[in-house]
Amino acid sequence: MTDSSIGTPAQMRDPNYLPPLAKAIPLGIQHVLAMFVSNVTPAIIVAGAAGFGFGSGSPDFPELVYMIQMSMFFAGIATLFQCIGFGPVGARLPIVQGTSFAFIPIMIPIVAGKGVEAMPILMGGVMVGGLFHACLGFFIGRIRFALPPLVTGLVVLMIGLALVRTGIQYAAGGVPAIGTPEYGSLQNWSVALVVIVVTLGFKFFARGMASVAAVLIGLLAGYAVAFAMGMVSFDNVGRAATFALPDPFHFGFEFSLAAVVGFCLMAFVSAVETVGDVSGITKGGAGREATEKEISGATFADGLGSAAAGMFGALPNTSFSQNVGLIAMTGVMSRHVVTFGAIFLIVAGLMPKVGALISTVPIQVLGGGVIVMFGMVCAAGVSMLADVNWNRRNMVIFAIALSVGLGLQLEPAALQHLEGNIKVLLTSGLLPAAGIAIVLNLILPHELRAEATEDIAGGLAGQGAASQRHGH
């Protein structure tokens, strides 16, 4: 949608410039299309893990609709925090906020199989984690030294690896279908594959809006196929209200050490992601480095947006990286453009029928979409790791952190003797990997001693000679 009639090059690099409304509103809606699916997906995943809200006539269906509704509403509110701001809160940049995937590996163990009854503990963690996140705004700029690409890339990769299993489960029919003949059926996989194929087709062979909204178009194609197969039911849409306001403490709140510590630690990771997004926006849209004020303001908005979301039964928010790329593509740096997108999200969040319609998407269709999205999270981590100087020191740090983190994630029974709170934190794999990488990066010397290097080289040479003697 790049168009010279939007403004002069100088105006397009100015966050305070307001393009003509005929251009600004469609550009704002384009931002919403780019993030819409990713924004509502975490609520569906968490509800699915908890085991409520799915199926026609489910008594907990309104709770799922409410979570989807609040995902849209508070993504809009948090985006306004960033674009318009108040006091020190907000970067006053075109930053689109949305529900964060990063917290899902922490949330799933907290709610797994416990139904709506687990939501108060989750919301307590969201609120405290959000306030902690906001406090990071006071000093986030001064601790960036402890988070080089080796650490941040590993953390993002671990987030993706923790999520890919969910994508495959959804494509095969969802967790409730595990153990039944329906799980992994040709019908389930064919619907998911339609989503993947159409998404790839539009992403690489279309241009402009169609390419940006490729995942959304892929989901619509899969939805159409699923509808033709009789997999879609609209029974619940008619029962949903037309208009509803957010409900304070909808799920209540309860404080758990595991939830609070987990959310606070992941808030730190989310803050790092936001710093990267702010830098990406200023570089891609304005050709400059982000200021300390912009970075701290963005972190304040991130945290307060998440705390407010938890108070009303929604999940944590963060800046959305796909929209950073969209700004670089369109060349429009205006924060007012993103403000129009935020207003669109808020209006949609006040209409439960929109949430009810989204909830009719079959789990297999969503599976095809999240396979692509979660794979992209992994790819983003690998891309960040490409900037690492892969000397022996960094390889050892990466190897140990990945081995322990991924190993605990794959074999949670190895921690069966630990207490519940500690076990929940460690079996996600994410926090152990991040902690090990950060600590080792800070304490290990940046250069191996010459004699140590020679010993390693000699050892490798000796191994090679032994292998030749044994015919290997």
C-alpha positions in Angstrom: 0.0 0.0 0.0 2.9 2.3 -0.4 1.6 5.5 -2.1 3.4 8.8 -2.7 0.1 10.6 -2.2 0.2 9.7 1.5 2.8 12.4 2.2 6.3 13.6 1.5 9.2 11.4 2.4 9.9 13.6 5.5 6.2 13.5 6.6 6.2 9.7 6.2 9.1 9.4 8.6 7.4 11.6 11.2 5.5 9.8 13.9 3.3 12.8 14.5 2.2 13.2 10.9 -1.5 12.4 10.2 -2.0 11.2 6.6 -5.3 12.0 4.8 -8.1 9.9 6.4 -8.9 8.1 3.2 -5.4 6.7 3.4 -4.8 6.6 7.2 -7.9 4.4 8.0 -7.2 1.6 5.5 -3.5 1.6 6.6 -4.7 1.3 10.2 -7.0 -1.6 9.3 -4.1 -3.3 7.5 -2.2 -3.3 10.7 -5.1 -5.1 12.4 -5.3 -7.7 9.6 -1.6 -8.4 10.0 -1.9 -9.2 13.7 -5.5 -10.3 14.2 -5.1 -14.0 14.1 -2.0 -14.0 16.3 -3.8 -11.7 18.8 -6.8 -14.0 19.5 -4.9 -17.3 19.2 -3.3 -17.4 22.7 -6.7 -17.1 24.4 -8.0 -20.1 22.4 -4.9 -22.1 23.2 -5.1 -21.3 26.9 -8.8 -22.1 27.1 -8.1 -25.4 25.2 -5.3 -26.3 27.6 -7.6 -25.6 30.5 -10.4 -27.6 28.9 -13.2 -25.2 28.6 -15.4 -23.4 26.1 -15.3 -25.7 23.1 -18.1 -27.6 21.5 -21.6 -26.5 20.7 -23.6 -26.2 23.9 -20.6 -26.1 26.2 -21.6 -24.4 29.5 -18.2 -22.6 29.6 -18.5 -21.3 26.0 -19.3 -17.7 27.1 -16.0 -17.7 29.0 -14.0 -18.5 25.8 -15.9 -15.8 23.9 -15.2 -13.3 26.7 -11.4 -14.1 26.5 -11.4 -13.6 22.8 -13.3 -10.4 23.2 -10.9 -9.0 25.8 -7.9 -10.0 23.6 -9.2 -7.6 21.0 -10.3 -4.9 23.4 -7.0 -4.7 25.5 -4.8 -5.1 22.4 -6.5 -1.8 21.3 -6.2 -0.2 24.7 -2.5 -1.2 25.0 -1.8 0.1 21.5 -3.4 3.5 22.5 -1.0 3.5 25.5 1.9 3.2 23.1 0.7 5.6 20.3 -0.9 8.4 22.3 0.7 7.8 25.7 0.3 9.7 29.0 3.1 11.0 31.2 6.1 8.7 30.9 4.0 5.9 29.5 4.1 5.1 25.8 6.8 5.4 23.2 4.6 7.8 21.0 5.5 5.5 18.1 3.4 3.3 15.8 3.7 0.2 18.0 0.9 -2.3 17.7 0.3 -4.3 20.9 -1.3 -7.7 21.0 -1.6 -10.9 23.2 1.8 -12.4 23.7 2.8 -15.9 22.7 5.9 -15.7 24.9 3.8 -16.4 28.1 2.0 -19.5 26.7 4.7 -22.1 27.8 4.3 -20.6 31.4 0.5 -20.5 31.3 -0.3 -24.0 30.0 1.2 -25.8 33.0 -0.7 -23.5 35.3 -4.1 -24.2 33.8 -3.7 -27.7 32.2 -6.9 -29.6 32.6 -8.2 -27.5 35.5 -11.0 -25.7 33.7 -12.2 -22.2 34.5 -11.2 -22.8 38.2 -7.5 -22.2 37.2 -8.2 -18.8 35.7 -8.0 -16.7 39.0 -4.4 -17.9 39.6 -3.5 -17.1 36.0 -5.0 -13.6 36.3 -3.1 -13.0 39.5 0.1 -13.8 37.7 -0.8 -11.6 34.7 -1.5 -8.6 37.0 1.6 -8.9 39.1 3.8 -9.7 36.1 2.4 -6.7 34.3 3.2 -4.4 37.1 6.7 -5.9 37.4 7.1 -5.4 33.6 6.1 -1.7 34.0 8.8 -1.3 36.7 11.4 -2.5 34.2 10.9 0.7 32.3 12.9 2.6 34.9 16.1 0.7 34.1 15.6 -1.4 31.0 18.1 0.6 29.0 20.9 -0.1 31.5 20.6 -3.9 31.5 20.6 -4.5 27.8 24.3 -5.4 28.0 23.2 -8.7 29.7 21.0 -9.7 26.8 23.1 -10.1 23.6 21.7 -11.9 20.5 23.0 -15.2 22.0 20.6 -14.9 24.9 17.6 -13.3 23.2 17.8 -15.5 20.1 17.9 -18.7 22.3 14.9 -17.5 24.3 12.9 -16.8 21.2 13.9 -20.2 19.7 12.8 -21.9 23.0 9.5 -20.1 22.9 8.9 -21.5 19.4 10.0 -25.0 20.3 7.7 -25.0 23.3 4.8 -24.1 21.0 5.2 -26.3 17.9 3.8 -29.4 19.6 0.5 -27.5 20.2 0.3 -26.7 16.5 0.6 -30.3 15.5 -1.9 -31.4 18.1 -4.4 -28.9 16.8 -3.9 -29.9 13.2 -4.5 -33.5 14.2 -7.8 -32.8 15.9 -7.0 -31.2 19.3 -6.1 -32.5 22.7 -9.7 -33.9 23.4 -9.4 -36.1 20.4 -6.1 -37.8 21.5 -6.7 -41.5 21.9 -9.7 -41.6 19.5 -9.8 -42.8 15.9 -10.6 -39.2 14.9 -7.1 -37.9 16.0 -4.8 -37.5 13.1 -7.5 -38.5 10.5 -7.1 -37.6 6.9 -9.9 -35.1 7.1 -8.2 -33.2 10.0 -4.9 -33.1 8.3 -6.3 -32.1 4.9 -8.1 -29.1 6.4 -4.8 -28.0 8.2 -2.8 -28.5 5.0 -5.2 -26.3 3.0 -4.5 -23.5 5.5 -0.7 -24.0 5.2 -0.7 -24.2 1.3 -2.9 -21.2 0.8 -0.9 -19.2 3.4 2.4 -19.9 1.6 0.8 -19.2 -1.8 -0.4 -15.7 -0.8 2.8 -14.9 1.2 5.2 -15.6 -1.7 3.1 -15.0 -4.8 0.8 -12.1 -3.9 1.7 -8.5 -3.1 0.6 -5.7 -0.9 -2.3 -6.4 1.5 -2.8 -10.0 0.2 0.8 -10.9 1.1 0.6 -9.1 4.5 -2.6 -10.9 5.5 -1.5 -14.3 4.1 -2.2 -16.2 7.4 -5.7 -14.7 7.7 -6.5 -15.6 4.0 -5.2 -19.1 4.6 -7.4 -19.5 7.7 -10.4 -18.3 5.7 -9.7 -20.8 3.0 -9.4 -23.6 5.5 -12.6 -22.4 7.2 -14.4 -22.6 3.9 -13.2 -26.2 3.4 -14.2 -27.1 6.9 -17.6 -25.6 6.5 -18.1 -27.6 3.3 -17.2 -30.7 5.3 -19.8 -29.9 8.0 -17.2 -29.1 10.6 -18.5 -25.6 11.5 -21.4 -24.9 13.8 -23.0 -21.4 14.3 -25.2 -22.5 17.2 -23.3 -20.4 19.7 -23.1 -17.2 17.6 -26.9 -16.6 18.0 -26.6 -16.9 21.8 -23.8 -14.3 22.1 -24.7 -10.8 23.0 -24.4 -8.0 20.5 -22.7 -5.6 22.8 -21.0 -6.1 26.2 -18.6 -4.1 28.4 -15.4 -5.5 30.0 -16.1 -7.0 33.4 -13.6 -6.1 36.2 -12.1 -9.2 37.9 -14.3 -11.4 35.6 -12.4 -14.5 36.7 -11.4 -13.2 40.1 -7.7 -13.3 41.1 -5.6 -15.5 43.3 -1.8 -15.3 43.9 0.4 -18.3 43.4 4.2 -18.3 43.8 4.7 -20.3 40.6 2.4 -18.0 38.5 3.9 -14.8 39.9 7.5 -15.8 39.6 6.9 -17.3 36.1 5.1 -14.2 34.8 7.7 -11.8 36.3 10.6 -13.7 34.7 8.8 -13.9 31.3 8.0 -10.2 31.6 11.7 -9.6 31.5 11.9 -11.6 28.3 8.9 -9.7 26.8 10.6 -6.4 27.7 13.7 -7.4 25.8 11.5 -8.2 22.8 9.8 -4.8 23.0 13.2 -3.1 23.0 14.0 -4.9 19.8 10.7 -3.9 18.2 11.1 -0.2 19.2 14.6 -0.2 17.7 13.3 -1.9 14.5 10.5 0.7 14.1 12.8 3.7 14.4 15.4 2.1 12.1 13.0 0.8 9.5 10.6 3.8 9.6 12.8 6.8 10.5 16.4 5.6 9.8 17.5 6.4 13.4 18.2 4.7 16.7 15.5 4.6 19.4 15.9 7.0 22.3 16.1 6.0 26.0 12.8 7.8 26.5 11.1 5.8 23.7 12.4 2.5 25.1 11.4 3.2 28.7 8.0 4.6 27.6 7.3 1.5 25.5 8.2 -0.8 28.4 5.9 1.2 30.8 3.0 0.8 28.3 3.7 -2.9 27.8 3.5 -3.6 31.5 0.6 -1.4 32.3 -1.3 -2.7 29.3 -0.7 -6.3 30.6 -1.7 -5.5 34.2 -5.0 -3.8 33.0 -5.7 -6.8 30.8 -5.3 -9.2 33.7 -7.6 -7.2 35.8 -10.4 -7.7 33.2 -9.7 -11.4 32.4 -7.4 -11.0 29.4 -3.8 -12.2 28.8 -0.5 -10.3 28.8 0.2 -7.9 25.9 3.5 -7.2 24.0 4.6 -5.4 20.9 3.9 -7.3 17.7 7.0 -7.8 15.5 5.0 -8.5 12.3 3.7 -5.0 12.4 7.3 -3.6 12.7 7.9 -5.3 9.3 4.7 -3.7 8.0 5.9 -0.2 8.8 9.2 -0.9 7.0 7.2 -2.1 4.0 4.7 0.8 3.8 7.2 3.4 4.8 4.5 5.1 7.0 5.8 6.0 10.4 2.6 7.8 11.6 1.4 6.8 15.1 -2.0 8.1 14.2 -2.4 5.4 11.5 -1.9 2.8 14.2 -4.3 4.7 16.5 -7.1 4.1 13.9 -6.3 0.3 14.1 -6.4 0.4 17.9 -9.9 2.0 17.7 -11.0 -0.8 15.3 -9.8 -3.4 17.8 -11.6 -1.8 20.8 -14.9 -1.6 18.9 -14.6 -5.3 17.9 -13.8 -6.2 21.5 -17.1 -4.7 22.6 -19.0 -7.0 20.4 -19.2 -10.6 21.7 -20.7 -11.9 18.5 -17.3 -11.2 16.9 -15.7 -13.4 19.5 -18.4 -16.1 19.1 -17.8 -16.1 15.3 -14.0 -16.5 15.8 -14.7 -19.4 18.2 -16.5 -21.3 15.4 -13.1 -21.8 13.6 -12.5 -25.6 13.9 -9.4 -26.5 15.9 -7.9 -28.2 12.7 -8.1 -24.9 10.8 -6.4 -23.0 13.7 -3.8 -25.8 13.7 -2.7 -25.1 10.2 -2.4 -21.4 11.0 -0.4 -21.9 14.2 2.0 -24.4 12.6 3.0 -21.5 10.4 3.0 -18.9 13.2 4.9 -21.0 15.7 7.4 -22.1 13.0 8.0 -18.4 12.3 8.7 -17.8 16.0 11.5 -20.5 15.8 12.8 -18.9 12.6 12.9 -15.5 14.2 15.0 -17.0 17.0 17.4 -18.6 14.4 17.6 -15.2 12.6 18.6 -13.5 15.8 21.2 -16.2 16.5 22.7 -15.6 13.1 24.2 -12.4 14.5 26.2 -14.4 17.1 29.9 -14.9 16.8 30.0 -18.7 17.1 33.2 -19.2 18.9 33.7 -22.1 21.3 32.5 -20.0 24.3 29.2 -19.1 22.8 28.7 -22.6 21.4 29.2 -24.1 24.9 26.7 -21.6 26.4 24.1 -22.3 23.7 24.6 -26.1 24.0 24.2 -26.3 27.8 21.2 -23.9 27.9 19.4 -25.6 25.0 20.1 -29.1 26.3 18.8 -28.4 29.8 15.9 -26.3 28.7 14.6 -28.5 25.9 15.4 -31.7 27.8 13.3 -30.7 30.8 10.5 -29.7 28.4 10.6 -33.1 26.7 10.9 -35.1 29.9 9.0 -33.3 32.7 8.9 -36.6 34.7 12.6 -36.0 35.5 11.5 -33.4 38.0 8.8 -35.5 39.7 10.4 -35.1 43.1 10.3 -31.3 43.1 7.6 -29.2 44.7 4.7 -28.1 42.5 5.7 -24.4 42.2 9.3 -25.1 41.2 8.3 -27.9 38.9 5.9 -25.7 37.0 8.6 -23.1 36.4 11.3 -25.6 35.3 9.3 -28.0 33.1 8.5 -25.1 30.7 12.1 -25.4 29.7 12.1 -21.7 28.9 13.1 -20.2 32.2 16.0 -22.7 32.8 17.3 -22.1 29.3 17.1 -18.3 29.7 18.6 -18.4 33.2 21.5 -20.6 32.2 22.3 -18.5 29.1 22.2 -15.2 31.0 24.4 -16.4 33.9 27.0 -18.2 31.8 27.2 -15.2 29.4 27.9 -12.9 32.4 30.5 -15.1 34.2 32.4 -16.9 31.5 35.4 -15.1 30.0 34.9 -13.9 26.5 38.2 -15.4 25.2 39.6 -18.8 25.9 43.1 -18.9 27.3 45.7 -19.8 24.8 46.7 -23.0 26.6 43.1 -24.1 26.9 42.6 -23.6 23.2 45.7 -25.6 22.4 44.5 -28.4 24.8 41.2 -28.5 23.0 42.8 -28.5 19.6 45.2 -31.3 20.7 42.4 -33.4 22.1 40.4 -33.1 18.9 43.5 -34.1 16.8 44.0 -37.1 19.1 40.4 -38.2 18.7 40.8 -37.9 14.9 43.9 -40.0 14.9 42.3 -42.7 17.1 39.3 -42.8 14.8 41.5 -43.4 11.8 43.4 -46.2 13.6 40.1 -47.9 14.3 38.8 -47.5 10.8 36.0 -45.0 11.6 
